[in-house]
Amino acid sequence: MFTDMVGYSALTQRDERLALQLLEEHRRLVRPLLAQHGGREIKTIGDAFLVEFASALAAATCAIAIQTALHEHNRTAAPDHCVLLRIGLHAGDVIYQENDVLGDGVNIAARIEPLADAGGICVSEDVARQIQNKAGHALVRLGAGDLKNISMPVDIYRVILPWSEQHRPLTDRLRFYLRRRAVRRTLAAAVVTLALVGVFWFRRPAGAAPAPINRLAVLPLVNFSGDPHDEYFADGMTEELISSLTTIRELNVIARTSITKFKGTRLDIAEIGRALNVGTVLEGTIRVIGEEARINVSLVTVATQQTIWTKEYTGMIKNVFAVQSAIAQSVTDALKVQLLAGERDLLEHRAVGNSEAYRQYLLGRSHLNQRTGDEVLKAIDSFTRSIGQDATFALAYAGLAESYTFAGSGGYGSLPRAEANERARAAAGRAIALDDSLAEAHAALGYVKFRIDWDWPGAEAEFKRALALKPGYARAHEQYGLFLAIQRRLDEALGEMQLARQLDPLSASVNNGVGRIFHFQRKYDEALAQFRKTLEIEPRYAEAYFSMGLTYQAAHRYDEATAALQQAIELSGRRPVIVAMLGLTQALAGRKDAARKTYTEMVELSKTTAGMNYYLAIILLGLGETDEGFKLLEQAGDEHDGVMIYLPVDPVTAQFSKDPRFTALVKKLGLER
């Protein structure tokens, strides 16, 4: 089942607050019905649901129940508060990949949905055959739909609902024909995956100059083994190729975060090239037979779609990283890239020889990119498992250090701050000891020195060392950009973030980081526009809603700040710092009772959770209780709370900066510039 709210994107542009309200009302009405009918929610893409059912009849019964509930809701709702959905159903095979599903079963459902009327349901012939005379509602054939990227036409049927317009064959078929044309013309069906959202968001203007040939994307290698368990091997090889090529200064290689959004899609090279603004693409397949791996790769130019070279590599799995090095070397030769001293040695550098350790490492990175408390704890578990498989795997220690830094300095998860900080230091130190030439290790140590130790010179030295080792390392550019922002070097910070975005254009974290720099610069309109772009890439990204809420708050748009922060709270699992900022917003908006209720929640949480002084202080300051507020803020400084580093630069706290106690505290903590 694929569902989508009618007119939501336009409403977001016209009245964002109302759009968020209707989004929440839609979810409140729909989610219980999904559960009642055995639906498994795969993902929420903004205002859309992708749901799996055990049978076509269960899906159809649920779709009818949803439209019935919304019809009843809309009968008494104000015209601008009606919630209208289109629903598409298809029965077909799907492919599981971690917590996602891919395949034609998903794609066809997503492309059928826009063909339905507002408040209506359309189904494929496969579904129609299985529910005919069972769903309690008549079905009528509308015609064959030529769906984008689907090779065979699909017969589409409409479910006749009691309140809907009665079936009139000529009218229905004409409307179906026009909608099919409109969908094809506007590419509304492009929201099949987050990858496609990224494609059409980042598409370069018509007539733009082609990207240089040394700007390269390594597409996810396709697993041709027939065994889903070999999928991690294909992912690992893709990651290794990207990592190796990123060390070459003359190459501009797109980061893995953006590349993975194209896995399982059927876009052609030209579309992907436009989406990522690259001049060349490396694509290929992997087939594992016993202990042997066969890898076919091709290097293709985007402008002409001509193959520069293609080659098959065969090797034992235990020696597969030598094959990866050979492929990387072939790429540099084909693109006539001059290797600097030491870069050839880095190409031959072997990351890990244990495939299970690498799989757990990839899982850890995937969890860490989600930026919620639960996901950070899952990342710690995955990195720890990786190290358990290979105690000499420096990359896993670097990932573990970054995860513990988030837990300790950022309040992600439920680990005690002192314990998380100490483990972050230990993991970063171990990564450096194992491999001093590893850029990820130096970036992790720089992040520890930045967020935990407040060692500004040491942090900058480590970030620069990481970028010297791997100039195309997007994550290091992102972290260094945030570091520069805290130092009030905002123009430099924006440059680093924009460079990170060039290297990782579909990363929600990086795009959100660009918006945060605009926020620190007091460029609120630019910040809000950037956060909206981030949500186009990752509609359930809590950090984007959190950042948006802070910017609305700084701009004194308190109602919009409240709506955004409430969304962030839901998506983050009630992360304490977001709840605290909601309390501050309520206080500044004059909603004192609501703010005190939020403060009471924070007090109760502080009875079982250490490190809550900042959260309590910020609400009290908003309520005007400055004596107690500054007392708690000083205690947070004594505890080295990671949130305190934002005091000198964030406009959210600038409203308290005129108080002499604020200036004294910033100076005491060594945060003045």
Beta strands, then each sheet from edge to edge (+ up, - down):
strand 1: 2-5
strand 2: 40-45
strand 3: 48-52
strand 4: 85-89
strand 5: 95-97
strand 6: 100-102
strand 7: 121-124
strand 8: 139-145
strand 9: 154-159
strand 10: 215-218
strand 11: 222-223
strand 12: 252-253
strand 13: 280-289
strand 14: 292-301
strand 15: 307-316
sheet 1: 2+ 3- 1+ 4- 7- 9+ 8-
sheet 2: 5+ 6-
sheet 3: 11+ 13+ 10+ 12+
sheet 4: 11+ 13+ 14- 15+
end
